[in-house]
Amino acid sequence: MCQNNFKMRIIEGEIPAQKAWRALALLSPDRGLGKAWQLGLALAHANSGQLLAAVITPTADEDALARARQMAERVKIASQSHSEATLLIVESAQYDQGVIDLARQAAVDLVLTVADDLIWHDLSRVPCALGAMRGSFETEESVGELKRILVPTSGGPNTAHAFNFLLPLTPGVEVTALYVARQARGAHESALGRARMRQTLNFVGAENRIQTKLVHGRTITEAIVREAGQGYDLVVIGASRESSLDKVLFGDIPAAVVRQSKTPIMIVREPESRLGHLAGRAAWRLQNFVPRLNLNARTQAYVRIRRSARPTADFFILIGLAALIAALGLIVNSPAVVIGAMLVAPLMSPIVGIGMAMVLGDVRFLRLSLGAVARGLALAVFLGGLAGLLQLGRPLTPEILARTQPTLIDLAIALFSGMAGAYALSHSDAAGALPGVAIAAALVPPLAGMGIALTTGDFRSSFGALLLFTTNFVAISSAAALVFLVLGFRPSPAQKDRRQVRARTARMAVVLVALVAALLGFTTYNLAQDSRQRARIYEVTEAQVTAVAGAELADLEIVSFADGRLQLEITARSTRPIPYNRVADLQESIGIQLAAEGVIQDIALTMTVIEVTELDPLLPPTPTPTFTSTFTPTPGPTPTNTPTPTHTPSPTPTNTPTVIPTDTPTPIPTDTPTVIPTDTPTPTPTPPAAVVAYPFGLNLRAEPGVSGEILGVVPVETVVVLLDGSVELDGFLWQEILVDGQSGWVSAAFLARP
């Protein structure tokens, strides 16, 4: 006796410890065993499994236990020759929850119940397949062995699931797939019915074990009832996906068939699992585009993949050669050599084999493939490390670095490569695609690059290469498993251990793919940020080279960019020489703008200038005017006329009669005017002049040298007076000039002498 929880308690009986396929038949003390019991017993025997017959009572009082024990006696009598049957008496206050808890604890694969009771129990949450019997009123004495089962189908996934668990009954039980073609739709409906039955049986891998029959009828219900009366023991109908089981049971067609047919009807529904629903729906839809392989083709593919996944001597020889070729190709930075290594490497086969082992739940095959991959990985990294001795003291090549920064795009490539590889290995006529798959997968180059990076001490790059290989490994094996599932590879219902292994490995694969995707999402974001910053650096540098240096950016190399420190090597084209101070101004302007945007904190650059001559065939060159010396007369002092004294005649003496005679005054002679000579004008010498030839003007400094204080900027084509001062300092010849009454120093290299 065991106890699960307060909702469900096993009073009598015990769940078998052996893991096997299990059916749970829910019995009622008020009814006989019926077809549900008989079908469960037959399925348990066919699948080498177990049948649990459970009587669930709400209370454990004496009356309830007595009735349950009476049913137990009937079960023992009916199953004397069948060791697969085990009876359980279960106490549960809630019948529905008790069934759910029991199914989970016993790991049941199929629950069989009778749906003829007036009170319908909601078993929609049962975590396994569910079969509900209608119209089964037989007693123990009237129940015989199942001989013929009819399965009406229109090509739905629930019907395919019914065929899956009915298939082991063949050939001892005759199972017939029936399609009803309505008479009003003509021959086209008949062709459609045959195609749907063929598609459904191919999906379940029935081969010739299930018969097919197509009948015509005025209505579907009438045709099913008529055919069911032709000696069939049970009619199995797949539940509709578009409605709940309750609606299917009392829907139009099943309800009408139950009312009119004297043959018991069972409605079958797939396990209620969200992940299982998605996987089943995807597999069902994909089989329209990727038909499932038949049993013979699946067997051949299994043998072919398992043989190629074995770690033989040839496997290790090819892995070693491929690793050496890849390492040398990475060192010499040759993509062609690296591609050749991809073609040689046989690592794709065991990884695809891991996908097949996951789908089949084959633990031994899984260990074999994982061992081959692990040993191949170690060998490739070791040989890559040896080859990395040639790379000591040198930076990693672009081919190596390209395999140290995986992104989400690499994950997508690996997923599609895994699908292509699994499909090619499953079809012998598609094997020609394997070389292309090997190139796309690129398994060995990341391992060789990892070994080289480890030898050179670049552990960050080695981690990136390992992440790329892990991405390829997880994505290829998971995608291959999906393709094998679509192609029809799966363990049989009797292989319960394998189905549990398949479920665990599937969950693990989903978790690993999600984890790898998260890591790659982080690296993709960082690479996108770095790419955006580098693009901004190029954009700002190009604009500043034009604006500050008056040149054209020819090439830009980011020597280093880490921790906010940037080092650039700039190559520019210019029609004029670029002085040192312009390069300093360029560095300062780039640093200020990028620091303001938060891109960098510090900058250093070197600049190479290529002097060019711009010529346009449509515009002939214009002669450059040559300055000639012109004598400009300077006016001297203007001569001033000095006024000459004018001769004034003296008055003429007149004799005036007087009483007393007087003396006559003698006239005084006047001085002769003197002419003052005028100065002769002499030419004034013109001071030497020059013209500013730099297109952006020159800084006028208070002292010679690049550290001198800037007094102003002298525009281009300004005429300046050259003074006597001339000093060679800081690699430049400095000239003292006079312009607009202000003297200062400029670089003589940008002055054009007339």
RAZILIN-V219218 format. One record per backbone hydrogen bond with DSSP energy under -0.5 kcal/mol. NH is the residue of the N-H (numbers start at 0). CO is the residue of the C=O. E is the energy in kcal/mol with one decimal. If there is no record, write none. Layout:
BEGIN
NH	CO	E
NH	CO	E
END
This chain:
BEGIN
3	7	-0.9
4	7	-1.6
8	90	-2.3
9	1	-1.1
10	8	-0.7
10	88	-2.7
11	88	-1.4
19	17	-0.6
22	49	-2.1
23	109	-3.0
24	22	-0.6
24	51	-2.6
25	23	-0.6
25	111	-2.8
26	24	-0.7
26	53	-2.6
30	27	-2.0
36	32	-1.0
37	33	-1.6
38	34	-3.3
39	35	-2.3
40	36	-2.2
41	37	-2.2
42	38	-2.5
43	39	-2.3
44	40	-2.0
45	41	-2.4
46	42	-2.3
47	44	-1.1
48	43	-3.3
49	20	-2.9
50	83	-2.8
51	22	-3.2
51	49	-0.5
52	50	-0.6
52	85	-3.2
53	24	-2.4
53	51	-0.7
54	87	-2.5
55	26	-0.5
55	53	-0.6
56	54	-0.5
56	89	-2.9
64	60	-2.4
65	61	-2.3
66	62	-2.1
67	63	-2.2
68	64	-2.4
69	65	-1.6
70	66	-1.7
71	67	-1.8
72	68	-1.9
73	69	-1.8
74	70	-2.2
75	71	-2.4
76	72	-2.1
77	73	-2.3
78	74	-1.7
79	76	-0.9
81	78	-1.3
82	80	-0.5
84	81	-0.9
85	50	-2.3
87	52	-2.9
88	11	-2.5
89	54	-2.6
89	87	-0.6
90	8	-3.3
91	56	-2.1
91	89	-0.5
94	92	-0.6
97	93	-2.4
98	94	-2.1
99	95	-2.0
100	96	-2.7
101	97	-2.3
102	98	-2.5
103	99	-2.0
104	100	-2.6
105	101	-2.5
106	103	-0.7
107	102	-2.3
108	21	-2.4
109	21	-1.3
110	128	-2.5
111	23	-3.1
112	130	-2.4
114	132	-3.7
119	117	-0.7
120	118	-0.5
122	120	-0.9
125	122	-1.7
127	125	-1.0
128	108	-1.5
129	268	-2.1
130	110	-3.1
131	266	-2.6
132	112	-3.2
132	130	-0.5
133	264	-3.7
136	134	-0.8
141	138	-0.5
142	138	-0.8
142	139	-0.6
143	141	-0.6
148	173	-2.9
149	233	-2.7
150	175	-2.9
152	177	-2.9
159	155	-1.6
160	156	-2.0
161	157	-1.9
162	158	-2.3
163	159	-1.7
164	160	-1.5
165	161	-1.5
166	162	-2.0
168	165	-1.5
169	166	-1.5
171	168	-0.6
172	168	-1.6
173	146	-2.9
174	172	-0.7
175	148	-2.5
176	210	-3.5
177	150	-2.2
178	212	-2.1
180	178	-0.6
180	214	-3.0
181	179	-0.6
182	216	-1.6
184	181	-1.7
185	182	-1.1
188	184	-0.5
188	185	-0.6
189	185	-0.9
190	186	-2.1
191	187	-2.1
192	188	-2.2
193	189	-2.2
194	190	-2.0
195	191	-2.4
196	192	-2.3
197	193	-2.3
198	194	-2.4
199	195	-2.4
200	196	-2.5
201	197	-2.0
202	198	-1.8
203	199	-1.5
204	200	-0.5
205	200	-2.7
208	205	-2.5
210	174	-2.1
212	176	-2.3
214	178	-2.1
216	180	-1.6
222	218	-1.7
223	219	-2.4
224	220	-2.6
225	221	-2.2
226	222	-2.4
227	223	-2.8
228	224	-1.2
229	226	-1.8
231	227	-1.1
232	147	-2.4
233	147	-1.0
234	263	-2.3
235	149	-2.8
236	265	-3.0
237	151	-0.5
238	267	-3.3
242	239	-0.8
247	243	-2.0
248	244	-2.8
249	245	-1.5
250	247	-1.1
254	250	-1.3
255	251	-2.1
256	252	-2.7
257	253	-2.6
258	254	-2.3
259	255	-1.9
260	256	-2.8
264	133	-3.0
265	234	-3.0
266	131	-2.6
267	236	-2.4
268	129	-2.5
271	125	-1.0
271	127	-0.5
272	270	-1.6
276	272	-3.5
277	273	-2.4
278	274	-2.7
279	275	-3.1
280	276	-3.1
281	277	-2.6
282	278	-2.8
283	279	-2.7
284	280	-2.4
285	281	-2.8
286	282	-1.5
287	284	-1.4
288	285	-1.5
289	285	-3.5
290	288	-0.5
292	486	-2.3
297	293	-2.5
298	294	-2.2
299	295	-2.2
300	296	-2.3
301	297	-2.4
302	298	-2.3
303	299	-2.4
304	300	-2.7
305	301	-2.5
306	302	-2.1
307	303	-1.8
308	304	-1.3
309	306	-0.9
311	309	-1.9
315	311	-1.7
316	312	-2.4
317	313	-2.4
318	314	-2.1
319	315	-2.5
320	316	-2.4
321	317	-2.6
322	318	-2.4
323	319	-2.2
324	320	-2.6
325	321	-2.6
326	322	-2.6
327	323	-2.4
328	324	-2.4
329	325	-2.3
330	326	-2.2
331	327	-2.5
333	328	-2.9
334	332	-0.6
337	333	-1.7
338	334	-2.3
339	335	-1.8
340	336	-1.7
341	337	-1.7
342	338	-1.5
343	339	-1.4
344	340	-1.9
348	345	-0.8
349	345	-0.6
350	346	-1.2
351	347	-2.4
352	348	-2.4
353	349	-1.6
354	350	-1.3
355	351	-1.9
356	352	-2.6
357	353	-2.1
358	354	-1.8
359	355	-2.4
360	356	-1.2
361	356	-1.4
362	360	-1.0
365	361	-2.3
366	362	-2.6
367	363	-2.3
368	364	-2.3
369	365	-2.6
370	366	-2.5
371	367	-1.8
372	368	-2.3
373	369	-2.6
374	370	-2.4
375	371	-2.2
376	372	-2.5
377	373	-2.3
378	374	-2.2
379	375	-2.3
380	376	-2.4
381	377	-2.3
382	378	-2.4
383	379	-2.1
384	380	-2.2
385	381	-1.9
386	382	-2.3
387	383	-1.4
388	385	-1.5
389	386	-1.7
390	387	-1.5
391	388	-0.8
393	390	-1.9
399	396	-0.5
400	396	-2.5
401	397	-2.1
402	399	-1.6
403	400	-1.7
409	406	-0.6
410	406	-1.2
411	407	-2.1
412	408	-2.5
413	409	-2.3
414	410	-2.2
415	411	-2.2
416	412	-2.3
417	413	-2.6
418	414	-2.0
419	415	-2.4
420	416	-2.8
421	417	-2.5
422	418	-2.3
423	419	-2.5
424	420	-2.4
425	421	-1.5
426	422	-1.3
427	425	-0.6
429	426	-1.6
430	427	-1.1
432	429	-1.7
433	430	-1.7
436	432	-2.0
437	433	-2.7
438	434	-1.9
439	435	-2.2
440	436	-2.6
441	437	-1.9
446	442	-0.8
447	443	-2.4
448	444	-2.8
449	445	-2.0
450	446	-2.1
451	447	-2.2
452	448	-2.4
453	449	-2.3
454	450	-2.0
455	451	-2.1
456	452	-0.6
456	453	-0.7
457	452	-2.1
458	456	-1.4
461	457	-1.7
462	458	-2.1
463	459	-1.8
464	460	-2.2
465	461	-2.2
466	462	-2.4
467	463	-1.9
468	464	-2.2
469	465	-2.7
470	466	-2.4
471	467	-2.3
472	468	-3.0
473	469	-2.7
474	470	-2.4
475	471	-2.5
476	472	-2.1
477	473	-2.1
478	474	-2.6
479	475	-2.5
480	476	-2.0
481	477	-1.9
482	478	-2.1
483	479	-2.6
484	480	-2.1
485	481	-2.1
486	482	-2.2
487	484	-0.9
488	483	-2.5
490	358	-0.6
494	491	-1.5
495	493	-1.7
498	494	-2.0
499	495	-2.1
500	496	-2.2
501	497	-2.7
502	498	-2.0
503	499	-2.4
504	500	-2.8
505	501	-2.1
506	502	-2.1
507	503	-2.4
508	504	-2.5
509	505	-2.2
510	506	-2.3
511	507	-2.6
512	508	-2.6
513	509	-2.3
514	510	-2.6
515	511	-2.9
516	512	-2.5
517	513	-2.1
518	514	-2.3
519	515	-2.8
520	516	-2.3
521	517	-1.9
522	518	-2.4
523	519	-2.9
524	520	-2.1
525	521	-2.3
526	522	-2.6
527	523	-2.3
528	524	-2.4
529	525	-2.6
530	526	-2.7
531	527	-2.4
532	528	-2.4
533	529	-2.6
534	530	-2.4
535	531	-2.1
536	532	-2.5
537	533	-2.4
538	534	-2.3
539	535	-2.8
540	536	-2.5
541	537	-2.5
542	538	-2.0
543	539	-2.6
544	540	-2.5
545	541	-1.4
546	542	-2.4
547	543	-3.0
548	543	-0.9
548	544	-0.6
550	544	-1.9
551	572	-3.0
553	570	-2.9
554	570	-2.1
556	568	-2.2
558	556	-1.1
558	566	-1.6
559	566	-1.2
561	564	-1.7
564	561	-2.0
565	601	-2.2
566	559	-2.3
567	603	-2.5
568	556	-2.1
569	605	-3.0
570	554	-2.7
571	607	-2.9
572	551	-3.3
573	609	-2.4
578	576	-0.6
582	578	-1.4
583	579	-2.3
584	580	-2.3
585	581	-2.4
586	582	-2.5
587	583	-2.2
588	584	-2.6
589	585	-2.5
590	586	-2.4
591	587	-2.5
592	588	-2.0
593	589	-2.5
594	590	-2.3
595	591	-1.9
596	592	-1.2
597	594	-1.2
598	593	-2.4
599	593	-0.7
600	563	-3.7
601	563	-2.1
603	565	-2.0
605	567	-1.7
607	569	-3.0
609	571	-3.3
610	608	-0.7
611	573	-2.2
614	612	-0.6
615	618	-0.7
618	615	-1.4
619	617	-0.5
624	622	-0.5
631	629	-0.6
632	630	-0.7
634	632	-0.6
648	646	-0.5
655	653	-0.6
656	654	-0.6
660	658	-0.6
689	719	-2.2
690	751	-2.5
691	717	-1.9
692	749	-2.6
693	749	-0.7
696	693	-2.0
697	713	-2.2
699	711	-3.5
700	698	-0.7
700	744	-2.7
701	708	-2.9
707	704	-1.5
710	699	-4.3
710	708	-0.6
711	699	-1.1
713	697	-3.2
714	712	-0.7
716	691	-3.4
717	714	-1.2
719	689	-2.9
719	717	-0.5
720	737	-2.8
721	687	-2.5
721	719	-0.5
722	720	-0.5
722	735	-2.6
726	733	-2.4
728	726	-0.6
728	731	-2.7
731	728	-1.9
733	726	-4.0
733	731	-0.6
734	745	-3.0
735	724	-2.5
736	743	-2.9
737	720	-2.5
738	741	-2.8
741	738	-2.0
743	736	-1.9
744	700	-2.7
745	734	-2.2
747	732	-3.4
749	746	-1.3
750	747	-1.5
751	690	-3.3
752	750	-0.6
753	688	-0.9
END
